[in-house]
Amino acid sequence: MDGDQQILASAGVLRWSVDGDGLCHPDAATASRFGVRDGQPLLRWFRGVHRIFRKPVLQLARAVLRMGRAEATLTLEDREGVMRNMRVVARIRRDGAGRPAADLVMIDVTTEHAEIGRLRRSTENLRLIVEYNPQLPWLADPDGRIIDFTDRWLESSGLDREEAEGNGWLAATHPDDIGPLTHRITHSLTTGEPFDVRVRLMVNDQYRWMRAQAYPRRDEEGRIIRWYGYTEDIHESVLIEEQIRWNAEHDSLTQLPNRAMFNACLDKALASAMTDFKKVGVFLLDIDNFKDVNDLMGHHAGDELLKSFASRLKEIFAGDGVVARLGGDEFAILIENVESRQQLADLANRVLTIRETLFAAGRSLECRGSIGVAAFPEDGRVATELLRHADLALYRAKSLGRGRMQMFEQSLLEDMQERVAMINRARTAVRDGTIISYYQPKVSLQTGELVGFEALLRWRDSCGTIRSPAEIYAAFDDHDVADMIGQTMTSQVFADMAAWRARGLTLGHVAINVSSAELRRERFAGRLIETMDRFSIAPDSIEIEITEGVFLGAGSDTVRRSIDELHMCNIPLALDDFGTGFASLSHLRSLPVSTLKIDRSFVSGVTARESDAAIVSALITLGRALNMKVVAEGVEEADQSVKLRELGCDYAQGFYFGRPAPSENIPALIQSWSENSAIITLNRRAAPWPPRGMRGEGRADSLTA
């Protein structure tokens, strides 16, 4: 092999020829690689070609005979059994005898073919990735005009290629999205920042949510030469997001906005009102007797009532306000662009016309709303303050009898602050051990005997002054503080009773006042009985006094269970302030009451007004008919005691018989009462009775009951 042949062979170029007799004459490289022998008949070599590759070889031979020159890429098997891709160029010539002969040049392109195949497969893979990817790619020029996209993009948008090129694709965009979208694209074209937007595009005659993203490609000098982007159908996920957001912002029962959304609307409204110098109104409303509906008719009826109220509220405030359900039976209403407080009052009075009457267990329940109203800016400048003040107004509306509207006033805030101060005073008194038990005598009007006492709370302030419970009355509505006070009082009273008993004193019974907050404690009765056992107090030596207010509000079922437990343990129950409540006769009929206490408001006028005397007489007759003891409270004059005795009242208490006294004064009071036979003075109106030393007046720190 000469030098030229070696160079050509190393480059993969092989040569051979076929003479006029059809015999092959290969160069050394061809002979070595493919086993073609010099002088071998072409037909014999052809028979050695693998049959699946014979057809291209035969086609090349026919082409070159017909045209004189031809080329083709053939797949041939070399001597090592490796398939080679050979680019073959054949040319016909005439030999010396004028016969046709052929010269062939073969170039090994196996490596090139493998690379082309790899590139073709890679291209096909990329094409399929693009084709089957839900994201639809596109290209845009530096000015953001679309210059290329896939057929699927056109199919999805419903546009022709000519329509979609440039900015024509905006024709498929939802009208409401064109402005924000072009603004965002302009920003990216100006700054070169990638953009990522959501837009609604027309697809198959309906708008669907799409996500469009694009990223710039820059040249060496940093100039943008292309935008590469894609559009992805996110319609279903957007609908799911919107549903999740709606669920997070709305009440599932009434379909109204919930507390979170209402607060967001209120913040937005206040920010706008502050900028535009407008007024905003807030209503807080809850449904009266809602608990009774749930208890008597079931939660299904309660749910229907809530939906009915929600529907009526939406009708009243359609287009004029945001109506929300905050939870339970509490609703909130936001009114923007308020002209005056009178406008708010008029709207609130329209709400008060909503009434639902339900019937259950032989009784009717009229359900309407109580409303608290606050206005921005005069009643509060931030949302939390405005809502707090509306809540204070609602609290006042309910305390005044329900079914009414109350505008916020500064006095309500002052009342609230005073209530908080009272609770703190009471909590401090319990913590510091300055709660004190005072005792007021209870007397038999028929015999003049001392039959017992009523334990009354007093507390000592930081200056040592004895204070009345009226200065901490709000504490009795706080469950925790009222419970602490109650435990302190019962422990002190039982300890005093045990001490008096140890001295051999006969004291009858002691009445203990119990608040509704105490009775709502699940273990109230059990804990009281445990304390009695600790001090060896007999059930008939105490009396538990309650008012009808314990049955109002939440937890009345727990109150009833506590009362039943006390009755089962033979602990007497007295109904205090009788005649001033809402359902006195029904309570007398259903409760295990053994003592009826006539309120001082009737007793004070028993000698001055015939109407009061008639009421007291009727109450005494009622008590006797129900086999109850009757006690008159607030007896301050001899004439009153005589009149009560004439009317048949059993017992009495009040300043006339003795002011409340501390525990250390009680032994002397009991002793002196036993030593003085005062019954003969009961009909004497001029002289005070009992004697001065028996009234508990000796201490300068004694207070009125």
Disulfide bonds with the S-S distance in Angstrom:
none
